[in-house]
Amino acid sequence: MSGSPRSSGELATLVDARNQRLTHAVRILSAEPHVVGVFLGGSLGAESGDAFSDIDLRVVVESPYHAALVNRRLEIPSSWPGFVFNEWMPGTQHCVSHFEPFGKVDIFYYDEARLEASPWYGLPIRILYDPKGVIRSLLDQSRGLHFAVSEEDVSHSISKGLAALHEAIRRAKRGELIYSQTLLDELRQHIMQADDWLFDRTPTTAVIAKFDERGSAEILGALKVSYAPLDAKATLRATAELQPAYRKQVVNLHARFDLSRAMSSDMKAFDLADAARNLPEVRR
């Protein structure tokens, strides 16, 4: 039962393990001879985390040695207590490592020579190691900078959102229900992104993270009723539940960002989706 002594103790165990892991990580990383800074971002950096929050570490490395440390990004955390597995993308400069009892550490390695002032550094950050003042200087330079949303960003999102809507209907009509469900999730992400843009929310992390806490009432309502069983008719109903809210968002995005793309074409895309829902399903 939530809130019981047992559950409280279990959550406290997660927090204690994470605190120990953070202390260990900073000790190891700051001992690397060419690391000039370590800072903490995310919800822990903002001091708004909970027992399930992960550790978002950013490590600044002297430029000549940056590539070598990136090449060791899987090796470094694998020797830490409680290590279970790594996840990563080839060719990137970060690694996410998972630990017992149930936690993870996300580490980005930054090239000191490539650091530039950015509104991202205006978000809450906790400096953990900065002997040369590199991070402090970066934060000072970034103070007052604001996030800008480009027309290209908005136009790309609308195109992908409309494509996801159409394809979700097409796949449901063909009986490809699992694929159709993944497209519904893609559409939801573009709806969440649009909600953030229209309400001037500063990005803090991935679009979908903690959206339950910040989304507008109208969009949260549309999203909540759009989760459907693995059934063609239910999936098509979900697209119908999402479409009016998304259509309204697209109209508002055109007005807000004075988009050069044709509003009439976007509205036609919604009309085509309405018509496609009434088409017969393919019989296999």
C-alpha positions as CSV (number, residue, x, y, z in Angstrom):
1,M,0.0,0.0,0.0
2,S,1.4,3.4,-1.0
3,G,2.5,5.5,1.9
4,S,3.0,2.5,4.2
5,P,6.2,2.1,6.3
6,R,7.4,-0.7,4.0
7,S,6.9,1.4,0.8
8,S,8.4,4.5,2.4
9,G,11.4,2.4,3.4
10,E,11.8,1.0,-0.1
11,L,11.7,4.4,-1.6
12,A,14.3,5.6,0.9
13,T,16.5,2.8,-0.2
14,L,16.4,4.0,-3.8
15,V,17.3,7.5,-2.7
16,D,20.1,6.4,-0.4
17,A,21.5,4.2,-3.2
18,R,21.3,7.1,-5.7
19,N,23.1,9.5,-3.3
20,Q,25.9,7.0,-2.8
21,R,26.1,6.5,-6.6
22,L,26.3,10.2,-7.2
23,T,29.1,10.7,-4.6
24,H,31.0,7.8,-6.2
25,A,30.5,9.1,-9.7
26,V,31.7,12.6,-8.9
27,R,34.8,11.2,-7.1
28,I,35.7,9.0,-10.0
29,L,35.0,11.5,-12.8
30,S,36.7,14.5,-11.0
31,A,39.8,12.3,-10.5
32,E,40.2,12.0,-14.3
33,P,43.2,14.2,-15.1
34,H,41.7,15.9,-18.0
35,V,38.2,16.5,-16.6
36,V,37.8,20.2,-15.8
37,G,34.1,20.2,-14.7
38,V,31.2,18.1,-13.6
39,F,27.7,19.4,-13.1
40,L,24.2,18.0,-12.4
41,G,21.2,18.8,-14.5
42,G,17.6,17.5,-14.7
43,S,15.3,17.3,-11.7
44,L,18.1,16.6,-9.2
45,G,19.9,19.7,-10.4
46,A,16.7,21.6,-9.9
47,E,16.1,19.9,-6.5
48,S,12.7,18.8,-7.7
49,G,13.4,15.1,-8.0
50,D,11.8,12.1,-6.4
51,A,12.9,8.6,-5.6
52,F,12.7,7.5,-9.2
53,S,14.7,10.5,-10.6
54,D,17.9,9.6,-12.5
55,I,21.3,11.2,-12.2
56,D,21.9,13.6,-15.2
57,L,25.7,14.3,-15.1
58,R,27.5,16.5,-17.5
59,V,31.3,16.2,-17.7
60,V,33.5,18.8,-19.3
61,V,36.8,17.5,-20.8
62,E,39.9,19.3,-22.1
63,S,39.6,19.3,-25.9
64,P,42.6,17.2,-26.8
65,Y,41.4,14.4,-24.5
66,H,37.7,14.6,-25.2
67,A,37.5,11.9,-27.8
68,A,39.5,9.5,-25.7
69,L,37.1,9.9,-22.7
70,V,34.1,9.5,-25.0
71,N,35.6,6.2,-26.2
72,R,35.7,5.0,-22.6
73,R,32.1,6.1,-21.9
74,L,30.9,2.5,-21.6
75,E,33.9,1.3,-19.6
76,I,33.9,4.1,-16.9
77,P,30.6,3.3,-15.2
78,S,30.8,-0.4,-15.7
79,S,33.2,-0.8,-12.7
80,W,31.0,1.2,-10.3
81,P,29.1,-0.7,-7.5
82,G,25.7,-2.0,-8.5
83,F,26.3,-1.7,-12.3
84,V,23.8,-3.8,-14.4
85,F,24.0,-2.6,-18.0
86,N,24.6,0.3,-20.4
87,E,22.5,1.8,-23.1
88,W,24.0,4.1,-25.8
89,M,23.8,5.2,-29.4
90,P,26.8,4.6,-31.7
91,G,28.7,7.8,-32.5
92,T,27.3,9.9,-29.6
93,Q,29.1,11.4,-26.6
94,H,26.9,10.0,-23.9
95,C,26.0,6.8,-22.1
96,V,23.1,5.8,-19.8
97,S,24.0,3.2,-17.2
98,H,21.6,1.3,-15.1
99,F,22.3,0.2,-11.5
100,E,20.8,-1.8,-8.6
101,P,18.4,-1.5,-6.9
102,F,16.6,0.5,-9.6
103,G,18.4,3.6,-10.8
104,K,20.4,5.1,-13.7
105,V,23.1,7.6,-14.5
106,D,23.0,9.6,-17.7
107,I,26.5,11.0,-18.5
108,F,27.3,13.5,-21.4
109,Y,30.9,14.3,-22.1
110,Y,31.4,17.9,-23.3
111,D,34.4,19.2,-25.2
112,E,35.7,22.3,-23.3
113,A,36.6,24.1,-26.5
114,R,33.1,23.7,-28.0
115,L,31.2,25.0,-25.0
116,E,29.0,27.9,-26.0
117,A,26.5,30.0,-24.0
118,S,23.0,28.5,-24.4
119,P,19.6,28.9,-22.7
120,W,19.9,25.3,-21.6
121,Y,22.5,26.4,-19.1
122,G,20.0,28.9,-17.7
123,L,18.0,25.9,-16.4
124,P,18.7,24.8,-12.8
125,I,22.1,23.3,-12.5
126,R,24.2,22.2,-9.6
127,I,28.0,22.5,-10.0
128,L,29.8,19.5,-8.4
129,Y,33.4,20.1,-9.6
130,D,34.7,23.3,-11.2
131,P,38.3,24.0,-10.2
132,K,39.0,26.4,-13.1
133,G,35.6,28.1,-13.1
134,V,34.8,26.8,-16.5
135,I,31.2,25.9,-15.7
136,R,30.6,29.1,-13.6
137,S,31.8,31.2,-16.6
138,L,29.5,29.3,-18.9
139,L,26.5,29.9,-16.7
140,D,27.2,33.6,-16.4
141,Q,27.4,33.9,-20.2
142,S,24.1,32.0,-20.6
143,R,22.2,34.1,-18.1
144,G,19.3,35.9,-19.8
145,L,19.3,33.8,-23.0
146,H,15.9,32.5,-24.1
147,F,14.7,29.5,-26.0
148,A,13.7,30.2,-29.6
149,V,11.3,28.1,-31.7
150,S,11.9,28.3,-35.4
151,E,9.3,28.1,-38.1
152,E,11.2,25.0,-39.4
153,D,10.8,23.3,-36.1
154,V,7.0,23.9,-36.0
155,S,6.5,23.1,-39.7
156,H,8.4,19.8,-39.4
157,S,6.4,18.8,-36.3
158,I,3.1,19.5,-38.0
159,S,4.1,17.5,-41.1
160,K,5.1,14.5,-38.9
161,G,2.0,14.8,-36.8
162,L,-0.3,14.8,-39.8
163,A,1.6,11.9,-41.3
164,A,1.3,9.9,-38.1
165,L,-2.4,10.6,-38.0
166,H,-2.9,9.4,-41.6
167,E,-0.7,6.4,-41.2
168,A,-2.3,5.3,-37.9
169,I,-5.7,5.2,-39.8
170,R,-4.2,3.4,-42.8
171,R,-2.5,0.7,-40.7
172,A,-5.7,0.2,-38.6
173,K,-7.7,-0.3,-41.8
174,R,-5.2,-2.9,-42.9
175,G,-5.2,-4.7,-39.6
176,E,-1.7,-3.7,-38.6
177,L,-2.8,-2.9,-35.1
178,I,0.5,-2.9,-33.3
179,Y,2.1,-0.6,-35.8
180,S,-1.0,1.6,-35.7
181,Q,-0.6,2.0,-31.9
182,T,3.0,3.1,-32.3
183,L,1.9,5.8,-34.7
184,L,-0.7,7.0,-32.2
185,D,2.1,7.5,-29.7
186,E,4.0,9.5,-32.3
187,L,1.0,11.7,-32.9
188,R,0.6,12.2,-29.1
189,Q,4.2,13.4,-28.9
190,H,3.6,16.1,-31.6
191,I,0.4,17.1,-29.7
192,M,2.4,17.5,-26.5
193,Q,5.1,19.4,-28.3
194,A,2.5,21.8,-29.7
195,D,1.0,22.3,-26.3
196,D,4.4,23.3,-24.9
197,W,5.0,25.7,-27.8
198,L,1.5,27.3,-27.5
199,F,1.9,27.8,-23.7
200,D,5.5,29.1,-23.9
201,R,6.8,26.3,-21.7
202,T,10.6,26.3,-21.4
203,P,11.9,22.9,-22.3
204,T,13.5,21.0,-19.4
205,T,13.8,17.5,-20.8
206,A,12.2,15.2,-23.3
207,V,8.8,16.4,-24.6
208,I,6.9,13.4,-23.0
209,A,8.6,13.6,-19.6
210,K,6.3,14.9,-16.8
211,F,3.8,16.1,-19.3
212,D,1.1,14.8,-16.9
213,E,2.1,17.7,-14.6
214,R,2.2,20.6,-17.0
215,G,-0.1,19.8,-20.0
216,S,-3.2,22.0,-20.6
217,A,-6.5,20.6,-19.3
218,E,-7.9,20.3,-22.9
219,I,-4.9,18.3,-24.2
220,L,-4.6,16.1,-21.2
221,G,-8.3,15.3,-21.6
222,A,-7.9,14.4,-25.2
223,L,-4.8,12.3,-24.5
224,K,-6.3,10.4,-21.6
225,V,-9.3,9.1,-23.7
226,S,-7.1,8.2,-26.7
227,Y,-5.5,5.1,-25.2
228,A,-7.2,2.2,-26.9
229,P,-7.2,-1.6,-26.8
230,L,-5.5,-3.5,-29.6
231,D,-8.6,-3.4,-31.8
232,A,-9.1,-1.7,-35.2
233,K,-12.3,0.1,-34.3
234,A,-11.0,1.3,-30.9
235,T,-7.8,2.5,-32.6
236,L,-9.8,4.5,-35.2
237,R,-11.9,6.0,-32.4
238,A,-8.6,7.1,-30.7
239,T,-7.6,9.0,-33.8
240,A,-11.0,10.6,-33.8
241,E,-10.6,11.6,-30.2
242,L,-7.2,13.2,-30.8
243,Q,-8.0,14.9,-34.1
244,P,-10.1,17.8,-33.0
245,A,-7.6,18.9,-30.4
246,Y,-4.7,18.6,-32.8
247,R,-6.6,20.5,-35.5
248,K,-7.2,23.4,-33.1
249,Q,-3.5,23.3,-32.2
250,V,-2.4,23.5,-35.8
251,V,-4.7,26.5,-36.4
252,N,-3.2,28.2,-33.4
253,L,0.4,27.3,-34.4
254,H,-0.2,29.0,-37.8
255,A,-1.4,32.1,-36.1
256,R,1.3,32.1,-33.4
257,F,4.3,31.5,-35.7
258,D,2.9,33.1,-38.9
259,L,3.8,29.9,-40.8
260,S,4.5,30.1,-44.5
261,R,3.1,26.6,-45.1
262,A,-0.5,26.6,-46.5
263,M,-3.2,26.5,-43.8
264,S,-5.6,25.2,-46.4
265,S,-3.4,22.1,-47.1
266,D,-3.2,21.3,-43.4
267,M,-7.0,21.6,-43.0
268,K,-7.4,19.3,-46.1
269,A,-5.1,16.8,-44.4
270,F,-7.5,16.7,-41.4
271,D,-10.5,16.4,-43.7
272,L,-8.9,13.4,-45.5
273,A,-8.3,11.7,-42.2
274,D,-12.0,12.1,-41.4
275,A,-13.0,10.6,-44.7
276,A,-10.5,7.8,-44.4
277,R,-12.0,6.6,-41.1
278,N,-15.2,5.8,-43.0
279,L,-13.5,3.7,-45.6
280,P,-13.9,-0.1,-45.4
281,E,-11.2,-2.2,-43.7
282,V,-9.1,-4.5,-45.8
283,R,-10.2,-8.2,-45.4
284,R,-7.3,-10.6,-45.2
